Amino acid sequence: MPAVTVLGLEGSANKVGTGLVRDGQVLSNPRRTFVPAPGQGFLPGQTARHHQGCVLALLQEALQEAGLESADVDCVAYTKGPGMGAPLVTVAVVARTLAQLWNKPLLGVNHCVGHIEMGRLITGAQNPTVLYVSGGNTQVIAYSERRYRIFGETIDIAVGNCLDRFARVLKEVAHKMLASGECTPEDLCFSLQETLFAMLVEITERAMAHCGSQEALVVGGVGCNMRLQEMMQIMCAERGAKLFATDERFCIDNGAMIAQAGWEMFRTGQVTQLEDSWITQRYRTDEVEVTWRD
């Protein structure tokens, strides 16, 4: 079977990235980050404008780094969702345009599945229980019968967003405790982090026990946190299991993860028709039919 090269475009939040993957090899993976003013979050409109200003330069950078031309690309994959509406639309428009200009198939990819498939590729994990922790999503996931099944998830606010928001409002909500000298900002941040991470580790362990799993994989932007990885490693060691994790090159949102998931989908015959190439802010991990496993 000839080699398949997929271009992936990611832009669901404050990162915009383009990546090229060919048969399990990451050829390039440049990205840019929108950084708002200190103490502020990133708003959809501002983030989308940032992505608009970066994405074409990133595309050129990805092709140059990989030593490829548009004719070498077999498929264009983009993040369909979940994520922020305006940034998602920005990247989807670029993907649709490229697919038509280059006369290439198009593929809409689930962002969460992108994280999982990139983690599996980079670490070599075969069938892990996945702890997916990021700014916008927090889920414990395991594969079964052509679906990534969700064993637990946050229903109000994702862990990454929780940590960010707590840091921003710390002085407003805890001023009495801080003023009295009862504790420091560092004390409160540490306590919140330890509590949240302990909850994540416990639910992951329960899912591993339920599935009889001996592998755990941590993905998502918060998955870069070394304390979280340390706590997961302790749990896995006690179970005689193995922990798989990546660094910020692949944990944080990137184009190559969309390219890798797209590559898996494309080689099993999946293609997104142009009239179906919309985006959705609500695209659950367990909605995706996983045709490339088993």
N, C-alpha and C positions, 0 to 999 in steps of 0.2 A: 504494500500500500504506500503511495507517495506521501512525502512529508506534508503536514498541514500546518499552515501559519495563520494565527488569528491575532487581529488587532483588538485590544480591549480599551474602552474609554470609561472612566469612572469619575463621577462628580455628584455624589448623593449628599454631600455635606460640605465641610470647609476645605476638603482636599479635591484637587482635580488632577487626574493622571491619565497617561497613555502608556500602554504596555504591549509588547509583542512576545508571543509564546509560540514555539514550534516543537511539537511532539515532546512535551515535558521539559523543554529548555527555555528559560527566561532569557530572551535576547536583549530586551531593554525595558526600562520601567521608570521613566522620569515623572515627577509630579511637582505641583506647587501647592502652597497652603495659604488660604486667606486668613490674615491676622487682623482682627478688629482692634479698636482702641482698648487700652488696658481697662479691665473691669467690666467690659461689655461682651455680650455674646455675639455670634455672627447671625445676621438677619438674612432671610432668603434672597431679597432683592440685591443687597450688597454682595452676597456670595456669588450669585449668578453673574453679576457684572464682572467680578474678578475672574470667574471661570471663562467668560467670553473673551477676556483679554489675554488669557494664557493658552487656551486649548490648541490653537493652530501652531503656535511655537512649540508646544509640547509634542504635537504630532510629528512635526519635522525633526525634532530632537530624537524621538523614538526611532524613526526610520533611519536616520543617520547613524545613531549608535549601533543599530542592528545591522547596518550595511545593506539595507533593503530598499526597494522601490514599491510603489503601489501595486505594480503587477505581481509582486511576490506574495501579496496578502491574499489569503483564500476566503476570509470571512471577517466581517466587522461586528464586534460585540460591544454592547453598551449596557449600562446599569438601568434596568427598567424600574427598580425600586427595591426595597423601601428607601425613603429619604425625604429631603426637602424638595418641594415641588419645583420652584424656579431653577435651582441648580440642576435638577434631574432633566428638566426640559431643555436646558442649554446644551447639555451633552448629547441628549437624544437627537436633537436637531442636527448636530454635527455628524453623528453616526449615520443618520438617514441620508444626509447629503453625500457623505463619502461613499456609502453603499451604492447610491445611484450614479455618482460620477465615475466610480471605479468599476461599476457593474459587478458588484460582489454581493453574496448573501448577507443578510442582516440577522442578528440574534439579540433578543432582549434577555438579560441575565438578572437573576435574583442576587442582590448585593450580599446577603447572608451566605448563600450557597457559594458565592465567589470566595469569601473568607475561608470557608471549609475546604474547598478544593485546592486553594493555594496552600493552606496549612498541610493538607495531605501530601501535596506534591513536594514541598520543601523539606518536610520532616520524614517522609516515608511511612507515616502512620497508615495502617491498613484499614482498620475498622474501629476508630476511637469513639469514645463518648466525648462530645465536644462542649466545651465551655466557651460561649461566644459573648464577649463583654466589650462594649464600645460606648460611644457617647449617646447613640440613639437606640441601641438594642442590647438586651441582656437575655440570653436563652441558654438552657441546657438541652443538648440535642443528641440523638443517636439515630443511626440509619436502620430502617427495617422496611422490607417489601416496597421498594421503589419510592420511598419517601424519607425525608429527614424529619423524624418525629420529635416534637418538642415536649420534653419532660417537665420543664419549669421555665417561667419567664416573668419578668417584671411587668406589671399591668398599669403602672402609673408613670414612673420615670425610670429611665435606664441608669445603670450604675455610673457610667461616665458623666452623664448629665447631672446626676445627683452630686457627685464630687465637685464638679465645676460650679454649680449653683450654690452649694454650701460655702465654697471659698469666696464667692462674690458677696454673699449676704452675711458673712460671718460676724462682722462688727455690728450689724443691725439687730440680729436675733439673739446675740449672746453677750451684749454689752455689759449687763449687770455682773455676770460671772467673771468676765475679763477685768472689769473695773475693780472688783473686790480682790483680785489676785488669787481667786480660787483655782483658776487654771489659765493656761496660755492658749493662744490660737493653735499652736502646734499640738497641744494636748487634745483639743477638740477634733482637729483634723485626723490625728492618729487614731483616736477612738472610733470615729466614723469609718475610716478606712478598714480598721481591723474587724469591726462588726460586719460591714458589708462583705468583705472578702471571706470571712468565716462562714457566712450564710451561703455564699456561692460554692465554696468547697464542700460544704455539707450536702447540698442538693446534688452536686456533681457526683459525690460518692454514692448517694442513694441510687442515682441513675445507673452508675457502674455496677452496683450490686444487683439491681433489677435485671440488667442486660447480661450479667456475667462477663463484663468487659475488663480487660487487662491493659487497656490503653486509654489515656486521656489526652486530649488536644486542646490547647488554649489559643483562641484566635480573637481578633478585634483589637482596636486601639488600646484599650485598657489591658489587654493581654500582654502588652509590653512591660507592665509594672512588675518589677523584680520581686516585690514582696508577695504579690499574688502568685507568681510562679513558685516562690519559695514555699508558700503554704500548700499549694497544689502538689509540689514535690514531696513534702512530708506525708500528705495523705496517701499519695500513690505508693511511696516506699512502705508504708504500714500495711498496704493491701497487697504488696508484691507486684504492683502494676508499674507501667512505664509512662512517664510524662513526656509529651511532645509540645514544644513551643518554638516560636520564631522571634526574630528581633524586629526592630521598627521598620526595616525595609519591606517586610511583608505583613506584619501585624496591622500597621496603619493602612487606611484605605489607599489603594493603588490600582493602576490600570492593568497590571499583569494578572491580578487575581480575577478580573473580569474576563481577560483573554483566556486564562486557564479553564475557567468554568465554561466559557464559550467553546473552547476546543473540545472539551468532553461532550458537550451537547451536540456540536456540529458533526463529530465523527460517528454519532449514532443517528444522524439524519434529521436533527431538529433544525428548523429555520423559522424566522419570524417574518411573516408577510408584511409588506410596507403598510398596508391598511391596519395592521394589528400592532404597529410599532409605537404604541403610546407608552406613557409612564404612569406609575401609580405610587402614591406615598404609602399605601398600605399593601404590601406584597409579602405575605407570610412565607416563612421558610418551608413550611409543610404543604404549601400549595404546589410546589414544583415536583413534577414527575421525574424521578432520577432514573433516566434510561441508560446511564453509562456504568452502573454498578451491577453486581451479580453476574 
